[in-house]
Amino acid sequence: MNVVMIGAGYVGLVSGACFAEFGAMVICVDKQEDRITALQQGKIPIYEPGLDDLVRKNAEAGRLSFTTDVAGSVANADLIFIAVGTPTRRGDGHADLKYVYAAAEEVAPHLQDYTVIVDKSTVPVGTAREVARVVRKTNPDADFDVASNPEFLREGSAISDFMRPDRVVLGVESERAESRLRELYRPLNLIEAPIFVTGLESAELIKYASNAFLATKISFINEMSQLCEKTGADVNAVAKGMGMDKRIGNKFLHAGPGYGGSCFPKDTVALNRMAQEHGVGSRIVEAVVEVNASQKARMISKIREALGGSEADKRIAVLGLTFKPETDDMRDAPALAILPALIDRGAVICAHDPEGMDEARPLLPDSVEYANNINEAVKDADAVVLMTEWNQYRGLNLTNLRQAMRGDVFIDLRNVYERGLMERAGLRYTGVGR
């Protein structure tokens, strides 16, 4: 199978490398020359565990290559995946599809034999049909189908998710398109991965509905965490008790500072806009977005209260900046909402993150200090805020940490630690919903 991936960002690069591992001949195309040059030199522009080895292995085997040349790449393609960004459009919250349509228009003149054009990007309902219209207008003689194949990759475990998926969703309208996509995914037959075939609109909506439902679970348990604090309950125990019910499950029931990342924030907003556009209510998803925003604001108040009512002139060590561990992604990370508010009230921030500090620098105020290691971050700190639950922060030597600090406040926004353990180390502990 000859596969072309339009877009060598997170989704395109991971998907392309994994398809190459399946045995396909994959070309990743991107307009950013510096990104392609780096990839050609074996430099991976994003952090994803295992991705560098997978890219190197398949590039050396001749199954994976990188270029900026669209015309020379797509002529012999069996499948062309569009994996470009669909950021939130300024002003109205809709997904911005200009890059998707530009990709469709650019590949259309170079199509030769029958080709399946596949939307891999997260796109609103109706996008596949519009892509087909763009291609047909640009090249009326093209022999092609458009399909939808949404991705369900979790940052930090994307390769495992791709290789051992819960399901592969194929939105198609022809047997030819379905057959070609099934052939591409045939290696998954060995592990009996479910392949769910449906229509274009259903496939597009499955992605949004899935992300919105997971975001709902996060906002729900965060809302319960407020009630736990008022009543003396422990949100960890509540979540565990809920999760034992197989109808509910324990995934995404972890109280914290709110969700972030490349998917949940923009997809929930885009789903709300889709509902409004079609005259349908989406009050649950609207509430999810509102609760998430308020949860981040509540974390600012929680930190302030733990510091005695004011963060002015307090030195705060922040452990973790990315929206989740095992990624360098700072998009909509809670730190971006919480830290500037603390700085505005006079706090001095010294931050550490295993992978995210380079990404964080242009997004956070210039006054933020960045530590090379945990010890440097906590030295002379009045308080420590555990923002992201990287493994490096799960087994801290609390006695040494307390000795290095000037103060004794530990604010655990991920509920990694138990209060008794903290208090035995001489630390005043604040968690979420506990």
Beta strands, then each sheet from edge to edge (+ up, - down):
strand 1: 2-6
strand 2: 25-29
strand 3: 64-67
strand 4: 79-82
strand 5: 115-119
strand 6: 144-148
strand 7: 168-171
strand 8: 195-198
strand 9: 315-319
strand 10: 348-352
strand 11: 369-370
strand 12: 383-386
strand 13: 409-412
strand 14: 428-430
sheet 1: 3+ 2+ 1+ 4+ 5+ 6+
sheet 2: 7+ 8+
sheet 3: 11+ 10+ 9+ 12+ 13+ 14+
end
